[in-house]
Amino acid sequence: MPITPLTAISPLDGRYAGQLNDLRPYFTESSLIRYRLRVEVEWLIALAAAVELAEIPPFSPEASAFLRSLVTQFSDADGVRVKAIEAETNHDVKAIEYWIKERAKDRADIAASAEFIHFACTSEDINNLAYALAVEEARAKAVLPAIDAVIGKLRDMAHANAGVPMLARTHGQPATPTTLGKELANVVHRMRRARERVAAVRMPGKINGATGNFNAHLAAFPDFDWETFSRRFVEGMGLEFNPYTIQIEPHDGLAEVFDALARANTILLDLDRDIWGYVSVGYFRQSLKAGEVGSSTMPHKVNPIDFENSEGNVGVANALLRHLSDKLPVSRWQRDLSDSTALRNVGAAFGHSILAWKSCLRGLGKLEVEAGRLAADLDANWEVLAEAIQTVMRRHGVPGAYEQLKALTRGKGIDRDALRKFVQGLAIPEADRVRLLSMTPATYTGLAETLARRI
């Protein structure tokens, strides 16, 4: 059965395939082969450029360009051939070595150095660098742009609504007012910090042989400085050199990235649920799309489906990310193979993360503020001014300030007139009395507007 959006097992390659085209260059089977090929080719070119390794003839610019073209021009047909070789060898990395030799056999300048393809390498020398490069590039070109788009949209919304007063709720109950823009600014600040953590992790890499000691390297060339050469090679690929490893690079860097992304996703989840709630109480209206249906039986429904989709994908993404960050750094003795199959799910973890951020962005784009509903909620909860009144009373030494307001307001609905009457009877300076009498729930927002505009 051919794999199509209707037959794919994973929704990433089925229902959501069109939303993940920006991730596809990094985590398909073809992509993994291409990254491995890139490492093999660059290792061979680096060996040939080392004048101390006299047995490896230096490559001409044309030979190096040909080798690199194997990577840049790698096609679906090439991938099919690599997989055919793998079917014979039952080894995915060895298949790439054989494929390079097959492609270079008619070039005498490269064929003469054929035995230096994959020289002194264990498969994990190739794999760890391939995955590190894939994560580096996917993070920069797919994951961070998805996060940045949400941050940018929220910042615009925070500025546009900086002065729109809103009743806050702590423990689900009416609380000290804020502004809609300030609540969105809070999320922007959190997401920026989380985004920095995702971007800041440096991906480590190694190319030091079967158990990390350059054994085979020194057996062949005992007088060559392999550690310095390998460091230069890894750093030349834009990665951080790890000098202490077992057979595998121990995946601590990958775990750090996954943990950081999971934390960013959790902030997104918090936003999804808050916006869902604000839609539910009518603070936001969702724009309508012609022909769209909200319920199969209730024609009136306009559901917050984008935020629900985002929440669901965060759950799947973080389950994968946290499993990978827990599992990958643990390997029996000098290595076991359990990391290999786990690593193939990195793309899925990133994919569900990107879907979550994109779904939220789509939902944010449909929101319209219901200023009247926000204002009505504030006007129905004058008791939130009790905090301001008792704090001014305490400033001026009025005994039992908190207790007086508690008796007046706790668990009771109270209106503007009742509060005014209470304030008029207070023994406080006239200027403060006038200021309290002019205060409303909509004006009692502190620095909220300033903070929202500053984000």
TORTILO-693612 format. One line per field, with one value per residue (C-alpha): residue number from 0; residue in one letter; x, y, z. Coordinates in nm, 3 decimals. Example, Ala and Ser with C-alpha at 12.3 -4.5 7.8 and 13.67 -1.06 7.14 Angstrom:
2
num: (0|1);
residuo: (A|S);
px: (1.230|1.367);
py: (-0.450|-0.106);
pz: (0.780|0.714);
***
This chain:
455
num: (0|1|2|3|4|5|6|7|8|9|10|11|12|13|14|15|16|17|18|19|20|21|22|23|24|25|26|27|28|29|30|31|32|33|34|35|36|37|38|39|40|41|42|43|44|45|46|47|48|49|50|51|52|53|54|55|56|57|58|59|60|61|62|63|64|65|66|67|68|69|70|71|72|73|74|75|76|77|78|79|80|81|82|83|84|85|86|87|88|89|90|91|92|93|94|95|96|97|98|99|100|101|102|103|104|105|106|107|108|109|110|111|112|113|114|115|116|117|118|119|120|121|122|123|124|125|126|127|128|129|130|131|132|133|134|135|136|137|138|139|140|141|142|143|144|145|146|147|148|149|150|151|152|153|154|155|156|157|158|159|160|161|162|163|164|165|166|167|168|169|170|171|172|173|174|175|176|177|178|179|180|181|182|183|184|185|186|187|188|189|190|191|192|193|194|195|196|197|198|199|200|201|202|203|204|205|206|207|208|209|210|211|212|213|214|215|216|217|218|219|220|221|222|223|224|225|226|227|228|229|230|231|232|233|234|235|236|237|238|239|240|241|242|243|244|245|246|247|248|249|250|251|252|253|254|255|256|257|258|259|260|261|262|263|264|265|266|267|268|269|270|271|272|273|274|275|276|277|278|279|280|281|282|283|284|285|286|287|288|289|290|291|292|293|294|295|296|297|298|299|300|301|302|303|304|305|306|307|308|309|310|311|312|313|314|315|316|317|318|319|320|321|322|323|324|325|326|327|328|329|330|331|332|333|334|335|336|337|338|339|340|341|342|343|344|345|346|347|348|349|350|351|352|353|354|355|356|357|358|359|360|361|362|363|364|365|366|367|368|369|370|371|372|373|374|375|376|377|378|379|380|381|382|383|384|385|386|387|388|389|390|391|392|393|394|395|396|397|398|399|400|401|402|403|404|405|406|407|408|409|410|411|412|413|414|415|416|417|418|419|420|421|422|423|424|425|426|427|428|429|430|431|432|433|434|435|436|437|438|439|440|441|442|443|444|445|446|447|448|449|450|451|452|453|454);
residuo: (M|P|I|T|P|L|T|A|I|S|P|L|D|G|R|Y|A|G|Q|L|N|D|L|R|P|Y|F|T|E|S|S|L|I|R|Y|R|L|R|V|E|V|E|W|L|I|A|L|A|A|A|V|E|L|A|E|I|P|P|F|S|P|E|A|S|A|F|L|R|S|L|V|T|Q|F|S|D|A|D|G|V|R|V|K|A|I|E|A|E|T|N|H|D|V|K|A|I|E|Y|W|I|K|E|R|A|K|D|R|A|D|I|A|A|S|A|E|F|I|H|F|A|C|T|S|E|D|I|N|N|L|A|Y|A|L|A|V|E|E|A|R|A|K|A|V|L|P|A|I|D|A|V|I|G|K|L|R|D|M|A|H|A|N|A|G|V|P|M|L|A|R|T|H|G|Q|P|A|T|P|T|T|L|G|K|E|L|A|N|V|V|H|R|M|R|R|A|R|E|R|V|A|A|V|R|M|P|G|K|I|N|G|A|T|G|N|F|N|A|H|L|A|A|F|P|D|F|D|W|E|T|F|S|R|R|F|V|E|G|M|G|L|E|F|N|P|Y|T|I|Q|I|E|P|H|D|G|L|A|E|V|F|D|A|L|A|R|A|N|T|I|L|L|D|L|D|R|D|I|W|G|Y|V|S|V|G|Y|F|R|Q|S|L|K|A|G|E|V|G|S|S|T|M|P|H|K|V|N|P|I|D|F|E|N|S|E|G|N|V|G|V|A|N|A|L|L|R|H|L|S|D|K|L|P|V|S|R|W|Q|R|D|L|S|D|S|T|A|L|R|N|V|G|A|A|F|G|H|S|I|L|A|W|K|S|C|L|R|G|L|G|K|L|E|V|E|A|G|R|L|A|A|D|L|D|A|N|W|E|V|L|A|E|A|I|Q|T|V|M|R|R|H|G|V|P|G|A|Y|E|Q|L|K|A|L|T|R|G|K|G|I|D|R|D|A|L|R|K|F|V|Q|G|L|A|I|P|E|A|D|R|V|R|L|L|S|M|T|P|A|T|Y|T|G|L|A|E|T|L|A|R|R|I);
px: (0.000|0.153|0.199|-0.026|-0.195|-0.478|-0.262|0.015|0.018|0.159|-0.057|0.265|0.285|-0.091|-0.335|-0.069|0.184|0.130|0.209|0.550|0.721|0.968|1.077|1.094|1.449|1.593|1.430|1.321|1.511|1.656|1.764|1.942|2.128|2.226|2.358|2.559|2.690|2.793|2.998|3.164|3.255|3.394|3.597|3.753|3.831|3.984|4.203|4.326|4.411|4.631|4.983|5.111|4.901|5.120|4.936|4.625|4.688|4.555|4.240|4.220|3.951|3.757|3.771|3.653|3.375|3.265|3.251|3.051|2.814|2.722|2.562|2.412|2.272|2.160|1.834|1.549|1.703|2.031|1.842|1.679|2.021|2.161|1.867|1.923|2.285|2.164|1.932|2.243|2.471|2.204|2.398|2.282|2.611|2.821|2.579|2.670|3.041|2.981|2.762|3.037|3.288|3.041|2.985|3.356|3.491|3.531|3.732|4.088|4.182|3.922|3.925|4.294|4.185|3.878|3.999|4.011|3.634|3.502|3.865|3.907|3.542|3.278|2.923|2.852|3.124|2.905|2.567|2.627|2.748|2.463|2.198|2.368|2.369|2.007|1.898|2.107|1.957|1.599|1.614|1.736|1.516|1.195|1.155|1.271|1.082|0.761|0.824|0.923|0.601|0.389|0.604|0.575|0.197|0.154|0.374|0.161|-0.152|0.000|0.073|-0.267|-0.448|-0.205|-0.471|-0.773|-0.871|-0.955|-1.071|-0.799|-0.884|-0.677|-0.803|-1.075|-1.221|-1.236|-0.905|-0.705|-0.763|-0.501|-0.507|-0.545|-0.219|-0.030|-0.150|-0.023|0.303|0.360|0.355|0.583|0.842|0.824|0.842|1.140|1.331|1.240|1.328|1.673|1.726|1.627|1.863|2.153|2.230|2.550|2.538|2.840|2.999|3.279|3.479|3.717|3.660|3.501|3.527|3.642|4.020|4.147|4.273|4.250|4.369|4.693|4.741|4.758|4.928|5.089|5.265|4.965|4.781|4.437|4.271|4.357|4.262|3.925|3.856|3.921|3.696|3.402|3.429|3.458|3.111|2.978|2.957|3.122|3.394|3.341|3.680|3.542|3.301|3.224|3.140|2.856|2.853|2.648|2.358|2.362|2.341|2.041|1.876|1.934|1.768|1.472|1.429|1.445|1.192|0.958|0.970|0.889|0.604|0.469|0.447|0.256|0.021|-0.042|-0.134|-0.358|-0.561|-0.588|-0.703|-0.947|-1.090|-1.109|-1.297|-1.530|-1.620|-1.656|-1.347|-1.257|-1.478|-1.344|-1.372|-1.593|-1.490|-1.748|-1.847|-1.681|-1.878|-1.827|-2.042|-2.206|-2.531|-2.520|-2.517|-2.428|-2.090|-1.761|-1.513|-1.157|-1.022|-0.683|-0.594|-0.725|-0.517|-0.214|-0.271|-0.302|0.014|0.207|0.111|0.241|0.553|0.648|0.588|0.840|1.083|1.091|1.128|1.418|1.588|1.559|1.649|1.926|2.192|2.171|2.370|2.495|2.873|3.045|2.715|2.398|2.178|1.862|1.942|1.936|1.564|1.480|1.670|1.449|1.167|1.339|1.162|0.827|0.894|0.992|0.699|0.435|0.603|0.587|0.225|0.144|0.304|0.147|-0.198|-0.176|-0.063|-0.358|-0.593|-0.446|-0.509|-0.884|-0.932|-1.132|-1.149|-1.494|-1.429|-1.790|-1.774|-1.448|-1.598|-1.914|-1.716|-1.522|-1.835|-1.993|-1.705|-1.650|-1.529|-1.186|-1.124|-1.121|-0.748|-0.680|-0.899|-0.756|-0.400|-0.456|-0.617|-0.314|-0.084|-0.263|-0.274|-0.646|-0.690|-0.820|-0.814|-0.796|-1.058|-1.302|-1.283|-1.305|-1.630|-1.763|-1.674|-1.569|-1.804|-2.050|-2.146|-2.094|-2.167|-2.017|-2.248|-2.174|-1.799|-1.837|-2.035|-1.764|-1.483|-1.669|-1.673|-1.299|-1.063|-0.803|-0.664|-0.910|-0.680|-0.666|-1.042|-1.101|-0.859|-1.031|-1.375|-1.266|-1.124|-1.313|-1.229|-1.136|-0.889|-0.733|-0.471|-0.142|0.146|-0.020|-0.046|0.313|0.447|0.251|0.380|0.738|0.755);
py: (0.000|0.336|0.583|0.885|1.129|0.873|0.567|0.711|0.572|0.888|1.202|1.394|1.231|1.214|1.473|1.730|1.663|1.997|2.190|2.028|2.088|2.320|2.030|1.762|1.844|1.740|1.423|1.195|0.874|1.046|1.339|1.111|0.942|1.280|1.404|1.084|1.121|1.479|1.367|1.082|1.311|1.590|1.338|1.199|1.548|1.647|1.335|1.406|1.763|1.652|1.661|1.440|1.150|1.083|0.768|0.972|1.175|1.531|1.593|1.846|2.116|1.924|1.599|1.773|1.944|1.608|1.453|1.743|1.725|1.374|1.549|1.855|1.656|1.354|1.236|1.002|0.752|0.774|0.708|0.402|0.269|0.324|0.135|-0.147|-0.177|-0.165|-0.456|-0.661|-0.541|-0.506|-0.198|0.153|0.340|0.078|0.106|0.474|0.390|0.134|0.378|0.644|0.389|0.286|0.644|0.730|0.413|0.582|0.871|0.755|1.048|0.944|0.570|0.566|0.674|0.452|0.269|0.597|0.639|0.583|0.552|0.463|0.546|0.364|0.411|0.639|0.878|0.939|0.912|1.151|1.422|1.359|1.391|1.693|1.869|1.777|1.910|2.225|2.306|2.203|2.412|2.720|2.690|2.527|2.517|2.866|3.039|2.871|2.996|3.343|3.376|3.321|3.557|3.826|3.789|3.800|4.110|4.288|4.188|4.301|4.646|4.677|4.588|4.740|4.973|4.744|4.677|4.322|4.154|3.919|3.591|3.413|3.069|3.132|3.415|3.791|3.953|4.274|4.404|4.398|4.474|4.228|4.350|4.296|3.936|3.870|4.052|3.811|3.523|3.705|3.749|3.382|3.260|3.481|3.339|2.983|3.049|3.167|2.839|2.635|2.836|2.845|2.473|2.394|2.061|1.841|1.593|1.339|1.140|0.935|0.572|0.260|0.344|0.704|0.653|0.687|0.328|0.244|0.591|0.551|0.194|0.323|0.659|0.655|0.990|1.192|1.427|1.274|1.455|1.800|1.693|1.558|1.865|2.086|1.867|1.870|2.241|2.305|2.156|2.413|2.174|2.159|1.894|1.637|1.485|1.228|0.970|0.601|0.455|0.702|1.072|1.045|1.262|1.509|1.797|1.643|1.595|1.960|2.072|1.840|1.956|2.321|2.269|2.080|2.374|2.617|2.391|2.392|2.772|2.740|2.492|2.740|3.004|2.762|2.687|3.051|3.168|2.877|3.003|3.364|3.253|3.053|3.355|3.581|3.800|3.699|3.633|3.411|3.533|3.320|3.140|3.079|2.714|2.612|2.398|2.406|2.107|1.825|1.883|2.232|2.491|2.782|2.647|2.826|2.609|2.715|2.421|2.571|2.608|2.257|2.121|2.304|2.162|1.807|1.833|1.975|1.663|1.427|1.636|1.660|1.290|1.218|1.493|1.392|1.025|1.106|1.333|1.062|0.768|0.888|0.979|0.626|0.355|0.025|0.015|0.152|0.147|-0.038|-0.002|0.119|0.481|0.408|0.347|0.617|0.879|0.816|0.983|1.320|1.440|1.333|1.523|1.834|1.785|1.777|2.078|2.280|2.178|2.305|2.644|2.680|2.586|2.845|3.110|3.027|3.057|3.390|3.525|3.456|3.638|3.960|4.138|4.180|4.507|4.530|4.191|4.283|4.610|4.440|4.189|4.469|4.668|4.362|4.320|4.642|4.436|4.410|4.767|4.640|4.577|4.938|5.083|4.873|4.939|5.317|5.278|5.086|5.360|5.607|5.381|5.308|5.016|4.685|4.805|4.457|4.318|4.601|4.537|4.166|4.209|4.443|4.240|3.878|3.640|3.922|4.112|4.483|4.776|5.116|5.301|5.075|5.122|5.499|5.518|5.324|5.544|5.865|5.760|5.692|5.899|5.951|6.264|6.427|6.391|6.014|6.001|6.183|5.952|5.639|5.775|5.835|5.485|5.214|4.851|4.958|5.220|5.013|4.852|4.978|4.972|4.713|4.935|5.060|4.709|4.584|4.859|4.804|4.434);
pz: (0.000|-0.099|0.185|0.132|0.372|0.386|0.455|0.676|1.030|1.184|1.159|1.100|0.757|0.718|0.842|0.931|0.657|0.485|0.803|0.850|0.517|0.691|0.916|0.649|0.526|0.864|0.992|0.710|0.636|0.331|0.546|0.792|0.506|0.367|0.703|0.748|0.394|0.468|0.769|0.577|0.287|0.505|0.710|0.392|0.260|0.596|0.600|0.250|0.347|0.639|0.501|0.783|0.652|0.350|0.242|0.162|-0.154|-0.135|-0.337|-0.615|-0.583|-0.848|-0.649|-0.332|-0.526|-0.667|-0.320|-0.181|-0.477|-0.361|-0.063|-0.230|-0.523|-0.324|-0.481|-0.402|-0.644|-0.451|-0.130|-0.284|-0.382|-0.032|0.115|-0.133|-0.017|0.344|0.270|0.180|0.461|0.730|0.840|0.757|0.803|0.621|0.332|0.294|0.289|0.012|-0.182|-0.180|-0.308|-0.577|-0.690|-0.686|-0.852|-1.191|-1.050|-1.012|-0.787|-0.530|-0.586|-0.489|-0.139|-0.121|0.190|0.376|0.344|0.700|0.813|1.184|1.244|1.440|1.315|1.608|1.498|1.196|1.366|1.654|1.421|1.177|1.447|1.602|1.266|1.202|1.541|1.500|1.162|1.246|1.562|1.372|1.065|1.187|1.566|1.665|1.381|1.501|1.855|1.732|1.532|1.844|2.051|1.784|1.758|2.136|2.160|1.900|2.090|2.419|2.278|2.110|2.433|2.683|2.824|2.804|3.167|3.265|3.581|3.704|3.869|4.130|4.230|3.974|4.185|4.109|4.199|4.157|3.801|3.531|3.160|2.879|2.729|3.055|3.077|2.726|2.804|3.092|2.844|2.600|2.874|2.974|2.615|2.533|2.825|2.730|2.367|2.473|2.658|2.352|2.131|2.377|2.403|2.217|2.039|2.120|1.885|1.878|1.623|1.837|1.750|1.891|2.262|2.251|2.277|1.917|1.934|1.566|1.466|1.662|1.544|1.187|1.247|1.593|1.557|1.443|1.681|1.635|1.921|1.787|1.435|1.552|1.760|1.460|1.245|1.488|1.558|1.185|1.150|1.395|1.690|2.033|2.063|2.338|2.431|2.677|2.542|2.530|2.189|2.162|2.231|2.551|2.426|2.714|2.468|2.296|2.634|2.720|2.397|2.453|2.812|2.706|2.429|2.664|2.906|2.627|2.519|2.876|2.870|2.543|2.710|2.990|2.731|2.539|2.849|2.957|2.613|2.601|2.930|2.813|2.502|2.726|2.943|2.641|2.670|2.315|2.016|1.738|1.382|1.158|0.843|0.573|0.545|0.872|1.118|1.495|1.588|1.396|1.587|1.747|1.467|1.698|1.810|1.738|1.924|2.026|1.826|1.749|2.116|2.186|1.897|2.032|2.379|2.246|2.042|2.337|2.530|2.263|2.201|2.567|2.625|2.350|2.448|2.813|2.729|2.498|2.750|3.017|2.795|2.566|2.827|2.973|2.794|2.936|2.976|2.665|2.469|2.388|2.083|2.253|2.167|1.795|1.760|2.015|1.815|1.514|1.707|1.738|1.426|1.568|1.892|1.699|1.462|1.733|1.898|1.577|1.521|1.872|1.812|1.468|1.595|1.872|1.623|1.399|1.696|1.807|1.459|1.496|1.827|1.856|2.191|2.346|2.529|2.646|2.814|2.987|3.110|3.235|3.439|3.606|3.683|3.845|4.092|4.287|4.582|4.414|4.535|4.893|4.856|4.758|5.033|5.317|5.200|5.210|5.554|5.678|5.550|5.772|6.077|6.076|6.320|6.182|5.823|5.673|5.909|5.836|5.461|5.515|5.707|5.439|5.130|5.186|5.009|4.937|4.630|4.689|4.463|4.396|4.631|4.930|4.882|4.843|5.165|5.348|5.211|5.297|5.663|5.687|5.900|5.626|5.454|5.215|4.913|4.959|5.017|4.687|4.507|4.642|4.556|4.196|4.161|3.971|3.901|3.546|3.665|3.944|3.720|3.866|3.618|3.395|3.087|3.123|3.164|2.864|2.637|2.751|2.654);
***
